[in-house]
């Protein structure tokens, strides 16, 4: 990892969490061990369990949302927190343990010549495979976004991302909270703002606790919603936000 990634950037790990009491403390511990000196903000997205309490005990800062807003709403809080406190980089890490903190270094290095680095499950590292309607949705989204972004993107729904100053400024102004908005619509926003997006191969782990929400029916619904989210993102106009450097 380049020295500039470690020594000159203020990095905030933002961890959206909904009822993740079984895993959040262990994930925070792993982050702190793998990424010493980086701050951790857990955004408790309306949890009804002990997520917030355990996150604080593990050494993270905690922002609690009164109601569940989804990942997009939680990340919006994280971006605004980062912008208000002068962080240079936001890294999104899931609280369920699927994102390996050891992979964060590669994402940060990618920001040396990019504004957003996406951790991809399908870029040649690891053995993760999607199937059924979910696979078709991911392939279709990959084709569309690769053309829009003029770079190969294989995993546009990945939540494992690092975002630099321009992206923080853009997303602190507005970040979509609708279903898939935090992935599909936010990428459309970034492309329209002419931010440079880069993909880095990563290994995604199994959830540390809980059960995934996939099923044939839910995967089919996912396919339809992914297409609708993309369509809405392409036709919707947002107020202009200047994502250029303030310098």
Backbone torsions as a table, in degrees:
resi	resn	phi	psi	omega
1	UNK	NA	137.0	-177.2
2	UNK	-67.2	147.7	-177.9
3	UNK	-64.5	-31.4	-178.9
4	UNK	-65.0	-31.8	-179.4
5	UNK	-63.6	-31.8	-175.0
6	UNK	-93.2	-43.8	-165.8
7	UNK	-91.6	-25.3	-173.0
8	UNK	-112.7	-1.3	-179.5
9	UNK	-112.6	136.3	171.8
10	UNK	-89.8	116.5	-173.4
11	UNK	-111.0	131.3	175.6
12	UNK	-115.2	121.7	173.1
13	UNK	-86.1	117.0	178.9
14	UNK	-104.8	126.2	-173.4
15	UNK	-122.6	95.9	174.2
16	UNK	-65.7	138.9	-176.3
17	UNK	-147.2	127.0	175.3
18	UNK	-127.4	109.7	178.5
19	UNK	52.0	53.2	-178.9
20	UNK	-111.6	35.3	-177.4
21	UNK	-61.5	-25.9	-177.9
22	UNK	-74.6	-18.3	-174.2
23	UNK	-129.3	-20.9	-168.2
24	UNK	-60.7	-41.4	-178.3
25	UNK	-64.5	-41.9	179.8
26	UNK	-66.2	-38.4	179.5
27	UNK	-66.8	-42.8	177.4
28	UNK	-60.0	-43.4	178.9
29	UNK	-59.9	-42.3	178.6
30	UNK	-64.8	-41.2	179.6
31	UNK	-62.8	-46.7	-178.1
32	UNK	-65.6	-33.5	178.1
33	UNK	-72.9	-42.4	-177.2
34	UNK	-79.9	-29.1	-173.2
35	UNK	-128.2	63.4	-177.6
36	UNK	-60.8	140.1	178.2
37	UNK	89.7	-8.0	178.3
38	UNK	-95.1	138.8	-178.6
39	UNK	-82.3	149.9	-179.0
40	UNK	-122.5	126.1	174.1
41	UNK	-116.4	117.0	173.7
42	UNK	-94.8	123.6	176.1
43	UNK	-99.8	103.6	-179.3
44	UNK	-76.7	107.3	-170.8
45	UNK	-88.0	60.9	178.1
46	UNK	73.9	32.2	-178.5
47	UNK	-64.0	149.3	176.3
48	UNK	-106.3	5.7	-179.5
49	UNK	-113.6	-154.5	-175.2
50	UNK	-95.9	23.0	-177.8
51	UNK	-53.5	-51.3	-176.9
52	UNK	-62.8	-45.0	-178.6
53	UNK	-61.6	-45.7	-178.3
54	UNK	-70.4	-33.4	178.3
55	UNK	-66.1	-43.9	177.7
56	UNK	-62.4	-43.0	-179.6
57	UNK	-62.9	-28.7	-179.9
58	UNK	-82.9	-4.6	174.7
59	UNK	103.8	10.5	179.2
60	UNK	-94.1	153.7	165.6
61	UNK	-75.6	148.8	-177.0
62	UNK	-131.2	130.5	170.2
63	UNK	-113.2	123.8	-177.2
64	UNK	-103.9	129.2	174.0
65	UNK	-95.2	136.0	-174.9
66	UNK	-67.6	-30.5	179.0
67	UNK	-132.7	160.9	179.4
68	UNK	-73.6	118.5	179.7
69	UNK	-108.0	-5.7	-176.1
70	UNK	87.5	172.9	-176.6
71	UNK	-60.0	-40.1	-179.6
72	UNK	-60.7	-44.8	178.4
73	UNK	-64.5	-38.9	178.2
74	UNK	-65.6	-43.2	-180.0
75	UNK	-68.6	-33.0	175.6
76	UNK	-57.4	-43.6	176.4
77	UNK	-60.6	-42.7	-179.9
78	UNK	-63.2	-42.3	179.5
79	UNK	-65.3	-40.5	-179.9
80	UNK	-68.4	-36.9	175.1
81	UNK	-61.2	-46.1	-178.0
82	UNK	-65.4	-43.5	-179.0
83	UNK	-64.8	-40.3	-178.1
84	UNK	-68.5	-24.5	-175.4
85	UNK	-109.6	7.9	171.6
86	UNK	76.1	28.4	176.4
87	UNK	-75.1	147.1	179.9
88	UNK	-91.7	-25.8	-175.4
89	UNK	-140.4	138.7	169.4
90	UNK	-115.4	129.9	175.0
91	UNK	-117.1	122.4	178.0
92	UNK	-87.4	124.9	179.7
93	UNK	-131.4	128.7	179.8
94	UNK	-69.7	146.7	-179.3
95	UNK	-83.9	-3.7	-177.6
96	UNK	-92.8	1.1	175.6
97	UNK	91.5	1.4	-178.2
98	UNK	-72.2	-28.8	-179.0
99	UNK	-93.2	121.0	-177.6
100	UNK	-81.8	118.1	179.4
101	UNK	-57.1	-25.8	179.1
102	UNK	-64.0	-20.4	-179.6
103	UNK	-84.2	-11.4	-176.0
104	UNK	-63.2	-35.0	-178.7
105	UNK	-56.3	-41.7	-179.5
106	UNK	-66.8	-37.4	177.3
107	UNK	-64.1	-42.0	179.7
108	UNK	-65.7	-40.3	177.5
109	UNK	-61.6	-35.5	-179.5
110	UNK	-64.5	-24.7	179.5
111	UNK	-73.6	-5.4	175.1
112	UNK	-62.0	-29.7	178.8
113	UNK	-136.4	29.1	177.3
114	UNK	-149.5	161.9	177.1
115	UNK	-97.0	-27.9	178.3
116	UNK	-135.9	129.7	175.4
117	UNK	-115.7	122.8	-178.2
118	UNK	-105.3	129.6	174.2
119	UNK	-81.4	115.0	-175.3
120	UNK	-102.7	133.4	175.3
121	UNK	-78.9	-13.3	-170.2
122	UNK	-118.2	17.2	-174.8
123	UNK	-99.8	17.0	172.8
124	UNK	109.9	4.9	179.5
125	UNK	-123.5	127.0	-178.6
126	UNK	87.9	-178.9	-174.0
127	UNK	-123.9	19.1	-178.6
128	UNK	-63.2	134.7	178.3
129	UNK	-136.8	137.6	172.3
130	UNK	-95.9	159.9	-179.7
131	UNK	-142.3	163.5	175.3
132	UNK	63.3	-150.6	-177.5
133	UNK	-56.8	-34.3	179.1
134	UNK	-61.7	-40.6	178.5
135	UNK	-62.8	-45.0	-179.1
136	UNK	-62.6	-39.9	178.9
137	UNK	-62.7	-43.9	-178.3
138	UNK	-65.9	-39.2	178.7
139	UNK	-64.8	-45.3	-179.7
140	UNK	-62.9	-44.8	179.2
141	UNK	-63.8	-37.8	178.7
142	UNK	-60.8	-44.8	-179.9
143	UNK	-63.1	-46.9	-177.5
144	UNK	-63.5	-48.2	-175.4
145	UNK	-72.7	-30.6	176.1
146	UNK	-62.6	-37.2	177.9
147	UNK	-73.6	-43.3	-179.9
148	UNK	-63.1	-44.6	-175.9
149	UNK	-87.5	-5.4	179.5
150	UNK	56.7	34.7	174.9
151	UNK	-155.6	153.7	-177.3
152	UNK	-72.5	122.9	177.9
153	UNK	-128.8	119.2	-175.2
154	UNK	-106.4	-13.0	-172.8
155	UNK	-141.7	67.4	-173.4
156	UNK	-73.7	-12.9	177.8
157	UNK	-96.9	8.8	177.2
158	UNK	-65.9	135.3	175.9
159	UNK	-96.3	3.7	-178.4
160	UNK	-96.2	97.2	-171.8
161	UNK	-140.6	151.2	170.3
162	UNK	-118.9	137.0	-174.8
163	UNK	-133.5	129.4	-176.2
164	UNK	-86.7	-169.0	-172.6
165	UNK	-57.2	-43.2	-179.4
166	UNK	-64.0	-40.8	179.9
167	UNK	-67.9	-40.0	178.4
168	UNK	-60.9	-44.8	-179.9
169	UNK	-62.7	-43.7	178.8
170	UNK	-61.9	-50.1	-172.6
171	UNK	-78.9	-22.1	173.7
172	UNK	-69.6	-29.4	177.0
173	UNK	-72.4	-41.0	176.0
174	UNK	-159.8	133.4	174.8
175	UNK	-139.6	124.3	-173.5
176	UNK	-66.7	137.0	-179.2
177	UNK	-108.6	-4.5	-179.7
178	UNK	-67.6	166.9	179.8
179	UNK	-56.4	125.9	-177.4
180	UNK	68.1	2.1	178.7
181	UNK	-63.9	-33.5	-178.2
182	UNK	-69.6	-14.5	177.3
183	UNK	-113.6	-65.4	-174.3
184	UNK	-65.3	-56.7	-175.1
185	UNK	-69.3	-35.8	180.0
186	UNK	-64.6	-34.2	177.5
187	UNK	-69.4	-38.1	175.4
188	UNK	-60.8	-43.9	177.3
189	UNK	-57.9	-45.9	-177.6
190	UNK	-64.0	-41.3	179.3
191	UNK	-65.0	-42.5	178.9
192	UNK	-65.0	-30.6	178.4
193	UNK	-83.7	3.7	177.8
194	UNK	62.0	35.2	172.6
195	UNK	-80.6	146.4	179.6
196	UNK	-86.8	126.8	-177.8
197	UNK	-112.9	134.8	-179.3
198	UNK	-131.3	146.8	-179.3
199	UNK	-112.8	137.7	-179.3
200	UNK	-123.9	129.9	178.2
201	UNK	-68.3	132.6	178.1
202	UNK	-137.8	163.1	173.3
203	UNK	-102.0	125.8	175.4
204	UNK	-95.2	135.0	-179.4
205	UNK	-94.0	168.1	172.9
206	UNK	-71.9	155.7	175.7
207	UNK	-54.9	139.2	177.2
208	UNK	-74.0	-24.4	179.8
209	UNK	-157.1	163.5	179.5
210	UNK	79.1	-175.3	-178.8
211	UNK	-128.5	142.2	177.3
212	UNK	-66.4	157.8	-173.3
213	UNK	-98.1	17.9	-175.9
214	UNK	-82.0	145.8	172.1
215	UNK	-161.5	162.2	179.2
216	UNK	-54.4	-41.9	-179.7
217	UNK	-66.9	-46.5	-179.5
218	UNK	-64.9	-32.6	177.9
219	UNK	-67.5	-38.3	177.7
220	UNK	-66.1	-41.8	177.0
221	UNK	-62.3	-39.7	178.5
222	UNK	-58.1	-42.9	179.9
223	UNK	-58.8	-47.1	179.6
224	UNK	-65.7	-42.5	-178.7
225	UNK	-67.9	-36.5	179.0
226	UNK	-62.6	-43.7	178.3
227	UNK	-64.1	-42.0	179.4
228	UNK	-66.2	-41.2	179.5
229	UNK	-61.4	-40.5	179.0
230	UNK	-66.0	-44.9	-179.9
231	UNK	-59.4	-46.6	-180.0
232	UNK	-63.7	-39.4	-179.3
233	UNK	-64.8	-36.0	-177.6
234	UNK	-74.3	-32.4	-176.6
235	UNK	-94.5	-19.5	-176.5
236	UNK	-78.0	139.4	177.3
237	UNK	-109.2	128.6	178.4
238	UNK	-104.1	154.4	172.9
239	UNK	-56.9	139.3	-177.8
240	UNK	-62.5	134.2	176.2
241	UNK	-125.8	125.1	-179.8
242	UNK	-77.2	110.7	-178.8
243	UNK	-97.2	6.9	-178.8
244	UNK	-71.2	160.2	178.6
245	UNK	-62.0	145.0	-179.1
246	UNK	-75.6	-16.9	-178.4
247	UNK	-70.7	NA	NA
